[in-house]
């Protein structure tokens, strides 16, 4: 949506809420200005210095656009957060940072292809990333996202989740708790993103997913994901989280929209104690 004077405001995370008048150059200019303000507000001075370096090197490499993505863009950083950037253009050299930095790079053609195929990451950049500069390639992507019924492909996310499950199960069985925790956190995040997309809800940053799936009535997934982010689950609990993800994704993508009533029933899927969320869920 946009404000009454045509200024940009972030869309609600539900299908059909991307602003139709995003083609207006004034609205887009407003977004770019607000995104830079948001990026500055959401970063420490140390993080801002890293971002400035990434921007400088991206421009030098010939990038067409740069997005600060993930939890930093949403002001929801946690102990496991990295600094995430989406570069449209060549990959800048960036191997000398003390911060954990993840660079995702696409050229313009690949960006357009990913939008058409329903890649939720590129939609995330267009919807909720802090765009630090753009020569028009992201503006074009935003106009595509605003047209018709453009929406990330839930089935694609379901396949990603199913493909990750076997390795996750093996890692938990190996007893490597540190590696298993990271992998289980990832597969629970994938499961949450799939369910949300299938129910016409746009997945936000990882720390917001628990609240979003809780709104769908999926208490156990909300608890498992929240604890994987903010706590140090034991291997038995991690194994329960993987079993939960497999149970949920045993439902076909076409039936995911019918999950809400069953997910609200703790007797059907309850590997976690009912008090698991009391100290964390907001």
C-alpha positions in Angstrom: 0.0 0.0 0.0 1.0 3.6 -0.2 0.3 6.6 2.1 -2.2 9.3 1.3 0.4 11.5 -0.3 1.8 8.7 -2.5 4.7 7.9 -0.2 5.7 4.3 0.2 4.7 2.1 3.2 5.6 -1.5 3.5 2.8 -3.9 2.3 1.0 -6.2 4.7 2.3 -9.7 4.4 -0.7 -11.2 2.7 -1.5 -12.0 -0.9 -2.8 -9.1 -3.0 -1.4 -6.4 -0.8 1.6 -5.3 -3.0 0.9 -1.7 -4.1 -0.5 -1.4 -7.6 0.7 2.1 -8.1 4.4 1.1 -7.5 5.0 2.1 -11.2 4.7 5.7 -10.1 8.3 7.1 -10.1 7.4 9.3 -7.1 6.3 6.3 -5.1 9.4 4.3 -6.0 11.7 7.3 -5.1 9.9 7.5 -1.8 10.6 3.9 -1.2 14.3 4.2 -1.9 14.6 7.1 0.5 12.7 5.3 3.2 14.6 2.1 2.7 17.9 3.9 3.2 16.6 5.5 6.4 15.4 2.1 7.6 18.7 0.4 6.9 20.5 3.1 8.8 18.1 2.8 11.8 18.4 -0.9 11.9 22.2 -1.3 12.0 24.8 -0.6 14.5 27.8 1.6 13.5 29.8 -1.6 12.9 27.2 -3.1 10.7 26.7 0.1 8.8 30.4 0.2 8.1 30.2 -3.3 6.6 27.2 -2.3 4.5 29.0 0.8 3.2 31.8 -1.4 2.1 29.5 -3.9 0.4 27.8 -1.0 -1.4 31.0 0.6 -2.5 32.4 -2.7 -3.9 29.1 -3.7 -5.5 29.0 -0.4 -7.4 32.7 -0.8 -8.4 31.9 -4.3 -9.7 29.1 -2.9 -11.8 26.1 -4.0 -9.8 22.7 -2.6 -10.9 21.1 -2.8 -7.5 21.8 -3.8 -3.9 19.4 -4.9 -1.2 20.0 -5.3 2.6 17.9 -8.3 3.3 16.9 -10.7 6.1 16.5 -10.0 9.8 18.5 -6.7 9.7 16.1 -5.2 7.2 13.2 -6.1 9.4 14.9 -5.0 12.7 14.6 -8.6 14.0 18.2 -9.7 14.5 18.9 -12.6 16.8 22.0 -14.3 18.1 22.1 -16.4 14.8 21.6 -13.5 12.4 24.1 -12.7 9.6 24.2 -9.7 7.4 22.4 -10.6 4.2 22.6 -8.8 0.9 21.1 -9.4 -2.5 23.3 -8.1 -5.3 21.9 -7.6 -8.8 25.0 -7.8 -10.9 28.5 -9.3 -10.6 29.6 -10.7 -7.2 31.7 -8.1 -5.4 34.9 -9.2 -3.6 34.2 -9.4 0.1 36.4 -11.8 2.1 37.9 -9.5 4.7 35.0 -8.8 6.9 34.8 -9.7 10.6 31.1 -9.8 10.4 29.1 -12.9 9.1 28.1 -11.7 5.7 26.0 -13.6 3.1 26.0 -12.3 -0.4 23.3 -13.6 -2.9 24.0 -12.5 -6.4 21.8 -12.6 -9.5 22.1 -10.9 -12.9 19.0 -9.1 -14.3 18.0 -12.1 -16.4 18.2 -14.5 -13.6 16.3 -12.2 -11.3 13.5 -12.1 -13.8 13.6 -15.8 -14.2 13.4 -16.4 -10.5 10.4 -14.1 -10.2 8.6 -16.0 -12.9 9.4 -19.3 -11.3 8.1 -18.2 -7.9 11.4 -18.0 -5.9 10.4 -16.6 -2.6 13.8 -15.1 -1.8 13.7 -12.6 -4.7 10.1 -11.7 -3.8 11.4 -11.1 -0.3 14.0 -8.6 -1.7 11.3 -6.8 -3.7 8.7 -6.7 -1.0 10.6 -6.2 2.2 14.3 -5.6 1.6 16.0 -2.3 2.2 17.0 -1.3 -1.4 20.2 0.7 -1.1 20.5 1.6 -4.8 18.7 0.6 -8.0 19.1 1.5 -11.6 15.6 0.5 -12.4 16.0 -3.3 -12.4 14.3 -3.8 -9.0 11.6 -1.2 -9.9 10.7 -3.4 -12.9 10.7 -6.4 -10.7 8.4 -4.7 -8.3 6.0 -3.8 -11.1 5.9 -7.4 -12.1 5.2 -8.5 -8.5 2.3 -6.0 -8.4 0.7 -7.2 -11.6 -1.9 -10.0 -11.7 -1.5 -12.7 -9.1 2.3 -12.9 -8.9 3.1 -14.9 -5.8 6.0 -17.2 -4.6 5.5 -20.8 -5.5 4.5 -22.8 -2.3 5.1 -26.1 -4.1 8.7 -25.1 -4.8 9.2 -24.4 -1.1 7.6 -27.7 -0.2 10.1 -29.5 -2.5 13.0 -27.6 -0.9 11.8 -28.7 2.5 11.4 -32.4 1.6 14.8 -32.4 0.0 16.4 -31.1 3.2 14.7 -33.5 5.5 16.7 -36.6 4.9 20.1 -34.9 5.4 18.7 -33.2 8.5 17.6 -36.6 10.0 21.0 -38.1 9.3 22.8 -35.1 11.0 20.6 -35.4 14.1 21.3 -39.1 14.2 25.0 -38.4 14.0 25.0 -36.7 17.4 26.7 -33.5 16.2 24.5 -31.2 18.2 25.9 -27.9 16.9 25.5 -28.8 13.3 22.2 -30.5 13.9 20.8 -27.4 15.6 21.6 -25.2 12.6 20.2 -27.7 10.2 17.0 -28.3 12.1 16.5 -24.5 12.5 16.8 -24.3 8.7 14.3 -27.1 7.9 11.8 -25.8 10.4 12.1 -22.4 8.8 11.5 -24.0 5.4 8.5 -25.8 6.7 7.1 -22.5 8.1 7.7 -20.6 4.9 5.9 -23.3 2.9 2.9 -23.4 5.1 2.6 -19.6 5.1 2.9 -19.3 1.3 0.3 -22.0 0.9 -2.0 -20.0 3.0 -1.4 -16.7 1.2 0.7 -15.3 4.0 4.1 -13.8 3.1 6.9 -15.2 5.3 8.9 -12.4 7.0 12.2 -12.7 8.8 13.1 -15.9 10.6 12.4 -14.5 14.1 8.9 -13.5 12.9 7.9 -16.9 11.4 7.0 -18.3 14.8 4.3 -15.7 15.3 3.1 -16.0 11.8 2.6 -19.8 11.9 1.1 -19.4 15.4 -1.6 -17.3 13.7 -2.3 -20.2 11.5 -2.9 -22.4 14.5 0.3 -24.3 14.3 1.4 -24.2 17.9 4.0 -26.9 17.8 5.8 -25.6 14.8 5.9 -22.2 16.3 7.4 -23.5 19.5 9.9 -25.7 17.8 11.2 -22.9 15.5 11.3 -20.3 18.3 13.3 -22.6 20.6 15.7 -23.5 17.7 16.5 -19.8 17.4 16.6 -18.6 21.0 17.5 -21.7 23.0 19.9 -24.6 22.9 17.6 -27.7 22.3 18.9 -31.1 23.2 19.3 -33.7 20.5 16.0 -35.4 21.5 14.1 -32.2 21.0 15.8 -31.6 17.7 14.8 -35.0 16.6 11.2 -34.2 17.6 11.4 -31.1 15.5 12.5 -33.0 12.4 9.6 -35.5 13.0 7.2 -32.7 13.1 8.5 -31.2 9.9 8.2 -34.5 8.2 4.6 -35.0 9.5 3.6 -31.6 8.3 5.2 -32.0 4.8 3.6 -35.5 4.4 0.6 -33.5 3.5 0.6 -32.7 -0.2 1.1 -29.1 -1.3 -2.4 -29.0 -2.8 -3.8 -29.8 0.7 -1.7 -27.3 2.7 -4.5 -24.7 2.7 -6.6 -27.3 4.6 -4.1 -27.7 7.4 -5.3 -24.9 9.7 -7.9 -27.0 11.7 -5.6 -30.0 12.2 -2.6 -27.9 13.2 -4.6 -26.4 16.0 -5.1 -29.8 17.6 -2.1 -30.4 20.0 -3.0 -34.1 20.4 -2.2 -34.8 16.8 1.2 -33.2 16.6 2.7 -32.5 20.0 6.4 -33.4 20.4 6.9 -30.3 22.4 5.6 -29.5 25.9 2.6 -27.1 26.0 4.7 -24.7 28.1 7.4 -24.4 25.4 6.2 -21.1 24.2 5.4 -19.4 27.4 8.8 -17.7 27.9 9.3 -16.8 24.2 6.2 -16.2 22.1 5.1 -12.6 22.0 
